[in-house]
Amino acid sequence: MKHRIIEGRLEYTSRKPEMEGKNRGFETFMFTRHGDGKVTMRAHCEIYEPEPTVMRDIIYSLDEHNQPMDLHVRLTVGDAFMGSGWMRFDGQHVEMESYGPSIGRLSQKVEAELPLTGFGTHPIVSDGYMLSTLDWKEGDKRLLNFYLPSPDHRGATPPQIAQVKIGAIYIGKEEITVPAGTFQCKHLQFIDDASIIPGTGGMAGEHPPYDVWITDDEDGIFVQGGVGGYMMTWYELAELKR
């Protein structure tokens, strides 16, 4: 076999004063890096806090040019089935087939606005990997354009095509130590603020600033990060095998 596998686990904790340091969920992930340059990402996510709880499973594939190929998603909210769906990008259009108790059976197809940064899938490891597919220089500010199956901040709505534009800033390189080890990282930040990066917005209301540290290599593994504002969340790489 010519592929390479990367496996890991992220721990979700809170930075709210009443919950400082308490566990609020986890994420396990696996990347398959194929010999022809394509990548498949699998992730299982569980969010315990805030209610309602969220459980998500995704399989996401990108081609050798880091463009999305297809995405499978299955979602449970409050321990009840919310929906499942399949998205595909053919170079010009984004299409989706989905089903959920509140939306029934749904078929969608839209002409994609290009250039396309990727598919937003909601697992934390996917956020980091999306940023890793771009070339960055210190101080860069970029407008990211992507399609995702839910514009909700936690992705907790039935799968339907949504377009989101959000900004990203490259802050610089840092050495970061987490339970999984010490890593040379790129530090970036998602910004959903049109006064800083024009054109941002669309994630069901302004998303708080979201700091991300990813490995400074082709794997672009999420090492640590957190969201400010009302969310006050924190994420750390607890285990890694590659």
C-alpha positions in Angstrom: 0.0 0.0 0.0 1.4 3.4 -1.0 -0.8 5.5 1.3 0.2 7.0 4.7 -2.1 7.1 7.7 -2.2 9.7 10.5 -4.4 9.2 13.5 -5.1 11.4 16.6 -7.5 12.6 19.2 -8.4 16.2 20.3 -9.9 17.1 23.7 -12.5 19.8 24.0 -12.5 21.9 27.2 -14.1 25.1 28.3 -12.7 28.5 29.3 -15.9 29.8 30.7 -15.3 31.0 34.4 -17.8 28.5 35.7 -16.4 25.6 33.7 -12.7 26.5 33.4 -10.7 23.4 32.2 -13.7 21.1 32.3 -14.1 18.5 29.5 -16.8 19.4 27.0 -16.2 16.7 24.3 -13.6 15.1 22.1 -12.8 14.3 18.5 -11.0 11.4 16.9 -9.6 11.7 13.4 -7.8 9.8 10.7 -6.1 11.1 7.5 -5.3 8.9 4.6 -2.6 10.5 2.4 -2.7 8.7 -0.9 0.3 8.2 -3.1 -1.3 10.2 -5.9 -1.6 13.3 -3.7 -5.3 12.9 -2.7 -6.3 13.0 0.9 -9.3 11.5 2.8 -10.2 12.7 6.3 -12.4 10.9 8.7 -13.6 12.4 12.0 -15.9 11.5 14.9 -16.9 14.4 17.1 -18.9 14.6 20.4 -19.9 17.9 22.1 -21.4 17.6 25.5 -21.7 21.3 26.4 -23.6 23.4 25.7 -26.9 21.5 25.4 -28.1 20.0 23.2 -25.3 17.5 22.7 -23.9 17.0 19.2 -22.5 13.9 17.6 -21.0 14.1 14.1 -19.3 11.6 11.8 -17.7 12.8 8.5 -15.7 11.4 5.6 -14.1 14.1 3.4 -11.9 13.7 0.4 -9.8 16.2 -1.5 -8.0 15.8 -4.8 -4.2 16.3 -5.4 -4.9 20.1 -5.9 -6.5 20.4 -2.4 -10.0 20.9 -4.0 -12.9 19.1 -2.4 -14.2 15.9 -4.1 -17.0 14.7 -1.8 -18.2 14.8 1.8 -20.3 12.4 3.8 -21.9 13.6 7.1 -24.2 12.1 9.7 -25.5 14.2 12.6 -27.1 13.4 15.9 -28.3 16.3 18.1 -29.6 15.8 21.7 -29.1 12.1 21.1 -31.7 12.1 18.3 -31.0 11.7 14.5 -30.8 15.1 12.9 -29.8 14.1 9.3 -27.3 12.7 6.9 -26.0 14.0 3.6 -23.5 13.7 0.7 -21.9 16.7 -1.0 -19.9 16.7 -4.2 -17.9 19.3 -6.2 -17.4 18.7 -9.9 -15.2 21.8 -10.5 -18.2 24.0 -11.3 -21.1 23.0 -9.2 -21.7 21.9 -5.6 -24.5 19.3 -5.2 -26.0 17.6 -2.2 -28.3 14.7 -1.4 -29.6 14.7 2.1 -32.3 13.5 4.4 -33.5 14.5 7.9 -36.7 14.3 9.9 -37.3 18.0 9.6 -36.3 18.5 5.9 -37.4 15.2 4.4 -35.5 14.0 1.3 -33.6 16.9 -0.3 -31.6 17.2 -3.6 -29.7 20.4 -4.2 -27.3 21.7 -6.9 -25.7 25.2 -7.1 -23.2 26.8 -9.3 -20.1 27.3 -7.2 -18.5 30.7 -6.7 -14.8 30.3 -7.5 -12.1 30.1 -6.4 -13.2 27.6 -3.8 -11.1 27.2 -0.6 -12.8 23.9 0.2 -15.7 22.3 2.1 -16.3 23.3 5.7 -17.0 20.1 7.6 -17.1 21.3 11.2 -14.6 18.9 12.9 -11.8 21.0 14.5 -9.1 19.0 12.7 -10.7 20.0 9.4 -10.6 23.7 10.2 -6.8 23.4 10.7 -6.3 21.4 7.5 -8.2 23.9 5.4 -5.8 26.6 6.5 -2.8 24.3 5.8 -3.7 23.9 2.1 -2.9 27.6 1.5 0.5 29.3 1.2 1.0 31.9 4.0 3.4 34.7 4.8 3.5 36.5 8.1 0.8 39.2 8.2 -1.3 37.7 5.3 -5.0 38.4 5.4 -7.3 36.3 3.3 -10.9 35.9 2.5 -11.9 32.2 2.5 -14.8 31.0 0.3 -16.2 27.6 1.2 -19.4 25.5 1.1 -20.6 23.5 4.1 -23.6 21.4 5.2 -24.6 23.8 8.0 -24.0 27.5 8.7 -24.6 26.9 12.4 -21.5 27.5 14.6 -21.6 23.9 15.8 -23.0 22.5 12.6 -26.1 21.3 14.4 -28.7 21.7 11.7 -29.9 19.2 9.0 -27.4 18.9 6.1 -28.1 21.5 3.4 -25.8 23.5 1.1 -24.6 26.8 2.7 -21.9 29.2 1.4 -19.8 31.0 3.9 -17.0 33.6 3.5 -14.8 34.1 6.5 -11.4 35.8 6.9 -8.1 34.3 8.1 -4.9 36.0 9.3 -1.5 34.4 9.5 0.2 35.5 12.8 3.5 33.6 12.6 5.4 30.5 13.7 5.6 29.2 17.3 6.7 26.2 19.1 3.7 24.6 21.0 3.7 21.9 23.6 0.5 19.9 24.2 -0.2 16.4 25.7 0.6 14.8 22.3 4.1 16.4 22.2 6.0 19.5 21.1 5.5 20.8 17.6 6.7 23.6 15.3 3.4 25.4 14.4 1.8 28.0 12.2 -0.5 30.3 14.3 -3.5 31.6 12.3 -6.8 33.2 13.2 -10.2 33.0 11.7 -11.9 36.4 11.6 -15.6 36.9 10.8 -15.5 40.7 10.8 -16.0 42.7 7.7 -14.3 45.8 9.2 -11.0 43.8 9.3 -11.5 41.6 6.2 -14.2 42.8 3.8 -16.7 40.2 2.6 -16.7 38.0 5.7 -19.9 36.8 7.3 -22.6 34.2 6.9 -22.1 31.7 9.8 -25.5 32.3 11.4 -24.3 35.6 12.8 -20.8 36.8 13.4 -18.4 34.1 14.6 -16.1 35.0 17.5 -12.3 35.1 16.7 -10.9 31.6 16.5 -7.2 31.0 17.0 -5.6 27.9 15.4 -2.1 26.4 15.7 -1.3 23.7 13.1 1.8 21.7 12.4 4.2 23.5 10.1 4.4 20.7 7.6 2.3 19.2 4.8 0.1 17.3 7.3 -1.4 20.5 8.8 -2.5 18.8 12.0 -4.5 20.8 14.5 -2.3 21.2 17.6 -4.3 23.6 19.8 -6.7 26.5 19.4 -9.7 28.2 20.9 -12.7 30.4 20.2 -13.3 33.6 22.1 -16.5 35.6 22.5 -19.6 33.8 23.9 -18.1 30.4 23.1 -14.9 30.4 25.2 -13.8 27.0 24.0 -10.4 25.4 23.9 -9.0 22.4 21.9 -5.8 20.4 22.3 -4.1 17.5 20.6 -4.0 14.7 23.1 -2.8 11.8 21.0 -1.1 11.5 17.6 0.3 8.6 15.6 2.0 9.1 12.2 
